[in-house]
């Protein structure tokens, strides 16, 4: 069954920038000569989350798809080709350490596979390096970001050279860096607190992030939930449940917030135990969105934990709801579950992307 969400989206839609650029950290500028002018080596920079947020920053999770770096305050004339690779991951809240691998809070994404990148000559403050990503990185808007740059060589015989980039030497609690020379695969380096490159990030609307956890059905199997494709206007947006009880009715619930359910004196903070919401004893399955719209489906398969189905949603081919947040979650009616009523999946937060993703 397909649900057309035009009426629902008319109520929830909001204006969206689609693509946003943010320069961080917003700290007093200075000149730095690492990593690009340092020859072969490895570099990490940690950006506190608040440097990317606020009135001049991103307003929600985004897919980062480009980095840009600037010339320093002195004319930079030594254009150089660099053999390099760039990865991005979420960082730790406490900052950066001297061990490269320990600074990521999740698996980093190689956004630029190893290739030659031009460091251009440029007037003070000009953009001198642009790195469009081959693979986007989804920033969750909450955790810091770590950019990892490996430099394997350069067009100057792999040696250091004179070049200043725009950076900061006083980014107190906003940024820090880790650097080592001679080895792009180094495991340890030297930490410099409050120092780093001033960087322009470009982010594009449209993400899928999962949150919360589910509750078990028959056989103590917790059903899995996957948003199969990024939502954008005019497509069929697919939602898949698996690892569920088979031959059971299931409900895909869609909401426009994840903080409250109901209105007036009946408003309930989320997440909320579904058993309690239904007037029964708590059953350990939690509602994690406000369920403004629902779609019914039925799982198929060969027994407990083998049930699955895909629920398609036809999204209207109009651009007014790009940037809208939608919160979704599956429930399975399962009398053989441990609570005798249902199982549930984790929830997903999806932000509608521009046409084409």
N, C-alpha and C positions, 0 to 999 in steps of 0.2 A: 504494500500500500504506500502511496506517495501523498505527502502533505504539502500543500502550497502555503507558504508562510507569509504571504503578502500582508495580511491584516495584522499579524503579530509583529512583523518587522516595522510596519508603519508606526506602531506604538513605541518601539524600542530604538529606532534608528537615530543616529546622531551624525553631525558633520565630521568628516575625517580628512586628515591631511594626505593620506595615502603614502607619501614619502616624506621623511623628515630628516634633517641633518642637525647634528649636535656636536659642538666642539667641547672637548673635555681633556684635562681638568681646567676649570675656569680659575686659574691661579696666575700670580704675577709671572710674566714671561721671562725667559732667559735663554741662553744658548747651550745646547748639548751636542756632543759629537758622537754619541752612541745611539743606535747600533750601526747605522749605515756606513759611517766612515771608519769603523773600527777593524775592518778586515774580517777574516773568518771568525765566527763566534756564534754565541747564542744569547738571546735577550728575552726577558719577560717583563711585562709591565702590568701592574694591578691598578684598576680604576674603581674607586669606591662607587657604589650604586648611586649615591645622591649626586655625584658629579654629572650623571646622565639623565637626571630627572629634573623636575621643577618647571617654572614658567618658560624657560628657554630650552628645556630638554624634552625627552620623550615622555608621553603621557600614559603609556601602557606598554605591555610587552610588544616587541617588534622582532622582525627578521632583519638582522644586520646583514648588509650586502656590499658594503664598501668602506674602506679606510682611506684617509688622505693625511699627508704630513706636509709641514710647511718649512720654508727656509727660515733661518734665524735672522737676527738683526743686522748681520753683516752679509754683504753680497756673496752668494755662494756660486762659484763659477766652475767647480770641478764636477761636471756631469760624469756619471759613472754607471755602468751596467752591473747589477747585482744578481747573483745566483742565489735564490732564497726560497723559503717556504714559510707560510704563516698559518698558525692554528689559533683558535679562540675557544675558551671554556669559561664556565662560571668559576669564580674565585671564592676564597674563604673570607668570612667577615672580618677576621682579625688582621688581614693583610697578607704579606708575602714573606716567604722564608728563603733560606739559601739552597733549598733542594727543589729543583724544577718540578719534579713529578708531584710533590706534596702540595703544590699551590693551586691545583685544580680541585673543584668540588664535584665535578662530574667528568665524563669522558670528553676531552676537547675535540673540536671539529676542525679538520684541515680545510680551511676556507680558500687557501691558495696553495695548490700542489707545487712542488719544486719547479721553478722556472726562472727565466731572466726577467728582471724588473728594472725599469729605468729610473734612476735618481737624476732628475734634471737640474740644470743650472737655474737659478732663480733670484729675483730681487727680494729684498727683505720682506718676509711675511707671505710670499707667494707660495702656492701649492707646488711642491716639487716632486711628490710621489703620490700616485693614485693606484690603489689596489682594489679592483673590482673582484668580488668573490666568485669562485666557481661553485661553491656550496654555501648557502646562507647559514647563519648561526642565529638560533632563536634565543633571545635574551628574555628572562622571566620577569624583568623589572624590579626584582627584589635583591638578588645577589650581586656582588661585584663581578667585574669582567677581568679576565686575564688574557692578554695578547702575547703569544709566543712566536718569536721570529728567529728562524735559523738561517744564517748566512754561510753558504758553502764556498763562496768565492766572489771575485769581482773582476772588472776589466782592467784593473791596475795591478795585475800579478798577484791578486789576493792579499795585497798589503793595505795597512791603514793609510788614510789620506786626509787632507785638510778639508773639512766640511762641517758647517754648523746647521743644525735643525732648530726650529722653534720648540722650546720645551719650557720646563719650570724647574727651579731649584728650591722652591718654597711651597710645594703643594701639600701643606700640612694635612694629614689624614685623608687627602684626596687621591694621592697616587704614590706608588713606589716602584722601584725597578730592581731587576736581578740581571747581572751580566757576567759573561766569561768569554775569554778570547781563545782562539786557536782551535776550537772544536765545536761544530754546530750541534753535536749530540751530547754535549756536556751534561752531567747530572747535578753538578753543584756550581755555585757562583757567588759573587759578592752582592749583597743587598745594599741598596742606597735608598733610605727612606725619604719620602717627599720629593723625589726627583723623577722626571720622566718626560716623554714627548707629549706635546700638545697635539691632540688627534681629532680629526673630524670624522665622526661616525655617520653613516647613512643607514637609516632603517626604513623598512617597508611594512605597511599594515598587513596583517594576516598571519596568525599563529594558531597552533593547537598545543595546549599545555594540560597535563593531567594532574588531578589533585585528589586527596582523600584515598580511602580504601573501600573495598566492597565487603560483603558478608556472604557466608557459605550457603550453598544449596545442598541438594541430595548428595550423599557421599562425601560431604564436607569439601566440595569443590567450590572455590570462589570464582564466579564468572569473570572473564576478561572482556574489556571494552576497548575498541580501536576506532577512532575517527579516521576513516580510510583515506579521505582526501581533504585538502584545505578548502574551506568554503569561499566561493566568490559568485557574483551575480550570474544567473543563467545556466548553472550546472546542476547536475544531480549530485547531492551531497550524501555520501554513504556512511552508515554507522553499523559496525559489526560487533556482535556479541558472540563469544565462544566459551568453551569450558563450562557450559551451563547444563542444567538438566534438560533432557530432550523431550520433545512433544509437549512443551509447556508454553502458555501464553506469556508474552513479555511486553513490557511497556517502555518505550523511549520517552523520557520526560525532558522537556526543553524549557529553560527559564531565562530571564533577563537579569538575574542577580544571584549571588551565592551567599548573601548575608542574612536575609530575612524571608519568611514565608507568611502569607496572609496579610491582612491590613487591619488598621484600627486596634481595638483591644485584643483582637485575635492574632496579632503579629507574634511570630515565633522566631527566635534567632536560629540561624543555620550554622553547622549541621544539626539536624533534629532526628531523634529516634522515631522511626515510622510507627512502631507499635504504640508509642505514647501519643503520636499525632492521631492515630485511629481510635484512641480511647482504650487501648489494651495495655498489657504490661510491656515494658521495654523489650525489644526483640533483637537488638544489636545491629539492625540495618538502618543506615542513616540517609536521610534526604539531604542532598548537598547542593541543590538549586531550587528555585521557587516554583517550578512546574506550572508555567503559564500555558503550555500546550503539550499534548501527548499523542503518541502514535503507537498503535498496537501491532504486534507481530507474533510469530510462533516459532519456537526453536525446532529444529529437526536434527536427528542423529540417532545414535544407538545406545543410549543409556546415560547414567549420571556422569557429568563432566564431558560428554560427547555432543551436547546440544549446541547449535549455532544458528545464526540467521543474520542477514544484512537488511537493514531498514533504509530505504532511499528517501531523500527529501528533495523535492524540486524547488530550487531557489529562484525567485523572480528575476528576470533579466533587466533589472533597474539598478542604478548606482547609488540610490539614496541611502542605503544601509551599509555601505562600505565602512569598515571601522567599528561596526556594532559588535558587542560582546554577547555570545550565546553560551549558555551553560547546559550541558546535557548529561544524562545518566540513565542506565537501564535498570529495571526491576523485573524479576522473573517470579510469576506466581507458582510456588513450589510447596505443596503440602507435605512433601517428604524432606524438606529442609530441617535443620536442627531446631529452628524456631516454629516449625509447623505452618508457616505462612508464605515465606518469600526468601529470595536471595537478591543481592544487588551488586552492581559493579562500582568501581571508582567513577569519578566524574571527570568531565573534560570542559575546559574553557577554550572556546574558539572565537577568534576575532576575524571578521569577514575581510578577505583580501580584495584588492582591486581586480578587475576582470583580467584573467590570465594568470593570476597568482602573484 
